[in-house]
Amino acid sequence: MSTARRFLPSMSLLRAFEAAARLQSFTAAAAELNLTQGAISRQIRVLEELLGSDLFLRERQTVRLTPAGETYAREIREALRRISSATLSFRANPKSGTLNLAILPTFGTRWLAPRLPGFLRDNPGITINLTTRLAPFDFSLEQADAAIHFGGPDWPGAELEFLMSETVVPACNRSLLEEYKFEKPSDLLRAPLLHLVSRPDAWERWFMMHEALTEPLHGMLFDQFATAAQAAISGLGLALLPEFLIRDELARGDLVRALDMPMKSTEQYYLAWPSNRSSYAPLMAFRQWIVHEAQGVKL
């Protein structure tokens, strides 16, 4: 640790450099930080001496970042952002902590969000911050304590706990159903099919399950269930959607089952987290709660 500290610039040096790099001006950085232009220039020079390389090219009355300076500026800006975010989170909840949770968009809005008030009521000291992620990521590079994962029981560098399975159903609006008058699985091949980028083979598996696939499948692509569901509601085609995420639309009649032939997805929902956060109190509380919620057991 003592060796690392030798190469740890002071916060004043980093703030001066970040401002000068962002504004491309020592004078503007000085005005922003309420310092003199000379003070900014001296701080940049101290930082360059510490690094052993120039960060700026000085040309007459202007300065511009060197290529190495541009890379360093991006990394320092991100580090300062994370420090600022951590400080804000601590100020907002200094006693119990904050859980930064990455969620799948539709799962988060349709299933998780309506249930979160119960968790927050039972755990009043915990704050939850939600961000959207559509695919697994490197926990060491992201400011996340945990994530909702849909797929197989694997996530490099992470631990997982099973939450739930899902069943998908072919759904469309009533007008499309009346137009095509579906009676058997092969009838669906006559209608436009809506595909999800995250599950490109879902329709193929559904048709193969019902022994109706005889040709390659084509159709519109969507990156989220919400947009695919809305497209189906608007009559653009048939979507293969998780039944538990479209219960409201089915109940209202916005969507109908093209055929009452559900299919259980091969992938499942998991809670994922990095091993070094396993004993983090907010995560432990959330993990216990969401497992019980997903399995239909009240705490």
PyMOL commands that set and color helices and strands:
alter all, ss='L'
color gray80, all
select helices_A, chain A and resi 2-6+11-23+26-33+37-51+67-92+105-112+116-122+139-141+174-180+185-190+202-209+225-233+243-245+247-252+275-277+281-294
alter helices_A, ss='H'
color red, helices_A
select strands_A, chain A and resi 56-59+62-65+98-103+127-132+146-151+158-164+167-172+193-196+219-222+238-242+256-257+263-264+268-274
alter strands_A, ss='S'
color yellow, strands_A
deselect
rebuild
show_as cartoon
